[in-house]
Amino acid sequence: MRARLPRALRHRSLVLGALLTLGLIGAALLSFVWTPWPPYEMDMASTLAPPSRAHWLGTDAFGRDVASLLLVGARSTIAVGIIAVGIGLSLGTLAGLVAAAHRGWVEELIMRVADFTFAFPALLLAIMLTTVYGPGMVNAIIAIGIFYVPTFARVTRASAQAVWAREYVLAARASGKGAARITLEHVLPNIAPVLIVQATIQFALAVLAEAALSYLGLGTQPPQPSWGRMLAEAQTLMFQAPLLAVWPGVAIALAVLGLNLLGDGLRDVLDPRLVK
């Protein structure tokens, strides 16, 4: 690990991605203790105000401070990303490890269920859940998380099968170790870098999915700020206050860019074939 640290620091994409991701996390954490203005406070006398010393990024149609809304909106982005990716990572990794360890009908059943789940994208799942239970962040998280399960299952199975064919695993089987013990002691530690990279990339996609669902009114609900809903509210004011759509759009773009660069950088650093 120490040998990879200097190489990681020289990787420009990884460093830039880490800085942007830390900025996203920092904005979410900062909003718990400080915002320029109370994010839920409406000032109808200052609606659609341009950027100024009082309101750094201006105000929206309800007189709320845009900078404060962006900071608080980062919470929703972080929460949806972490929980949804956590659901997909935990369930998908478990399914992929079981499929790789038990060939035959077990593997076939798990993979066919994964293929079936792929037929229901996160947006479609969110619409189905919204129809039954109503819109909200929880349903968005469940929809995105379920959609990620087969993704992680496929990546885990492919990586685990390659490890199962290695000599040290064959030696472990010859020594009498069971499938569960080999999976925990040999397979999972060796595929962990792949899963970390995949989780980082899927986090970026979760940010986009949350923004899209909130934009359509299926994700985070008022009064909780959300970058996607800020875009939806700004679309009717493009000519009066075009910057209202710029700020959340830039925030989403930077968050996705940072996570993608971080994922690509981690893939380069953690790939043992690229370590010199």
SULMOCOR-V772900 format. One record per run of one state. SS is the DSSP state (H for helix, E for strand, L for the rest). FROM is the first residue (numbers start at 1). TO is the last residue. If there is no record, write none. Layout:
BEGIN
ss,from,to
SS,FROM,TO
SS,FROM,TO
END
This chain:
BEGIN
ss,from,to
L,1,1
H,2,10
L,11,11
H,12,33
L,34,43
H,44,46
L,47,58
E,59,59
L,60,64
E,65,65
H,66,101
L,102,104
H,105,118
L,119,121
H,122,133
L,134,136
H,137,164
L,165,166
H,167,174
L,175,178
H,179,215
L,216,226
H,227,237
L,238,242
H,243,270
L,271,271
H,272,274
L,275,276
END
